[in-house]
């Protein structure tokens, strides 16, 4: 449709428009009035009321090869679209707002929401469906609700794109979910979850959490949500996945396990935490073995969070605000890992202001045991916290109390980052992988069968290309590595074709690969016999 001042009558292809004579009205006014009738519809016979079927408008606009996300942010410039359009379901929606709502309707977490819940989310995001769409898409991108592999402390979880969950490795507390306490050296399907689609997984010391596409949370292993690795709490073993009843009224989309606590994220962007409240470390006071979730109070009460990441004793939250993306931190501040320029603890989430100074829009956060990392929208990588073994990538072992750009990655556009116990991995847009930090257990991947084993345990102070992964001729999309100070680390690399490669410590079967003789680790990536596509 073309509403111009040339006097030409706008038309809609394939539809017969009957124009009634307009008396005492100029040709220019006739053109404008006809344009209004074509958009909003009237009772005049032959007029085509687009308001009766707004999908027609979306079809016309999207037929010009516009990206739907661009369409949602489109500033409508046609004269008769400047005012709010009378399109159902909200008669105040503009074309761009309607397009955003239409796209939200297609997202998995939005579909089952009641109208009241949708309106609450809309207001929380800033009062616009475009902002709701941005919030949903940001969460999907950083949480990776596709296939994934989790390298936990001594055990591992692999989730296929179809939602099947496999586990392997240590099983002293039933954390593999197979109904036994026996170790598994090969990926084994959790049969009790067949028919349930899993979209997220988290692994802690002796415990596992799985999240279904309907927001249900399944936990198994130690029966506590927070304790030291070998603490007294959680002595009871739960050997099969059980629904967490205290979360039955919360639609959960992600979980993160720290050493003393567990956190979950709701689809509305609210963060809930379990345990570690006896010293008000997370803004509430509870017993260490408390199994009730507590909303994370403070600044994030009314700000939607799209991703959470748990370190040894702290939590990071990636928040989506109308002004852009931001990162908040809470917990233990030793080593400067909270990113506020000090080593003070924070009982309530506090905004990390340094990203504004760096003009960096965070898109992914990662919390290592003692250090943290962020990837920006422009592909830059920032790290901060304890710098031991060079895990910050700045060429030294110094601590950084505020986020600092890794300068040696300036020529790399990063899309993903993973952190462990003094170890960091970065994945580029092309699928190349860089690693730096502690080389213990060969978990950095800088040893190959062709090059020998002399550099397999070497610490790396600045990012180096993981050539052993380059040689597999697969594009890597995700890295996961052990985030625990009590277990030797192992690493997973997942490719876009669904192949999974493992290297590092494998003494409990956590690599999913049979080791021979006295072997306890793999120095170079080896294919795990499980297809995650």
Phi, psi and omega in degrees: 000139185227104180263094181246177178257018183280349182096350179286139181281123178294148182219161175245121182303144174071007178234134180277117179253121179260117182264121175278145178300138178250106184283146175058028178233136182292159178304322180295317178294324178300317180299315181295317181293322177296320178299318179297318182294322180294329181278311189264337179083138175224182182276358181299126180304135177095342178288147182251103184283101180295334180297336180287340181212080184298341179297335176299318179297315179299322180295316181297314183290319182284345178290352179268021178064027175284141173291134181304324180292323176294322181298322181295335180256012184293131172268107185288126185250348179297140186305315186277002174253000184293323180275159178306138183267144179278066181252130174296150008270348182244115186287359177259002184285136170278173180300316182293322177295320178297318179297319179296316179297320179299320179288323177300321181301337183269354183273144187298320184280345183270326185307310185281358183288140175286161183301319180297320178295322179295319181292323177297316178297319180301314180292323180294327181278348179126007175085018182221139176292333176295321178289326175296316179299317179298319178298314182295314182294323178296320179294318179298322184290315187272336180274345179052074180273048176236213174291150180201158177230136182241120178265093182273182178287094177086347176218165187224155177229134176234130181241127180278166179295339177273356176096010176277142182246129176244145176226157179194157180114209181298146185213032185294340179242011182081018185291355176271342173078020183260006180085009180227180174243019183270141176294152175235126182262356176229150178304129181233130181293136173280098189292332182290349181257009179298134185095351177249127182270116179269135181240343181216152179216152175216143182231131175235185181291107177077014180209156181222152176225134176236146181235132181269169180288352175260010176084008179278145181248127178247131180233148178201162189103221177300141185273020178238149180266003179189121174190165174297158185310320181240034182285175183283330182289157176073033182284339180280136181261128174252109191267355177226149181303132177233139178294136176280102186297328182291349178250013185296336180261008179243126177276103186266140179242347180201151174228151176219134184247120172262192181280323184248001186203167172230145178232146174231156182239129179274164180294338177277000178088019179264139180258132176239144180232153176244141168067183178053038178250000185294342176244022180058031182294331180241027175082006176217159185243109181219172176283154182301329183261023178295134181251014178260133178284144178236127178301137178285110186278170178106207186302333184273005180299324184241018177241123182289133179256138182255340181205144174236153178216129183251129172262195182302316185215032180204166183226137174250145179225125176268114186254151182244107181246160178305329181280349180138188181273147180213166181235134176243152179224153180207148178121215183281133184257008181305137179079000180078017188286353175277346171082019184255010179085008179217182178243024181279147174287156177232120180279338179232151181305137180230135181295132173276106189281344187299331182295330176293321178295326181275355184055047183241128177264105181295141177236337179216136176241150177220134180244110173279180180302316184229003178216166185222164181211155179220144170253133178268164179301329180276002177093358177286153179242133175242143176226157177197166181110205177297133182256017185304140179065008179085021187291349177271346175079016183263011177087007179212186179244024181280153176279152175232121184268356172225154180304136180228133181293135176280099188297327183289353176256017183299332180267009180243129174266105184277150176232348184207145177219146178223142182230150179226217177273092183063034179219143180222139175235143177231134178249131182271170179299330179278353181095007175282154184237135177238143179221156179198159181117214185288129181264007181301143179067014179062024187282353178277340178081014182269024175235133179233160180297328182285326186270351183092187188247010189292335184250018189288335182248013183285135174284147184235121186271341178227155184303133175233142177296132178276091186293334180294329176279332177297326185285346180282352178056040176231144178277117180279136180242342181211141173237139174224138179218157184299130182243069183207143182272353184255357183234143172296141189276148167227162188227141173245142172235120181254132181262166182291345177269001178092007178277143182242128179241144184228148173202164184107206184291139180216028187291341179250007181091008185291347176278342185077018184229135178289125175262145184252156176060230181261016181294141177234356183203166175240127182274345181225155184301135177228140184292132175267135185281071174207134181257113184267001181283000000 
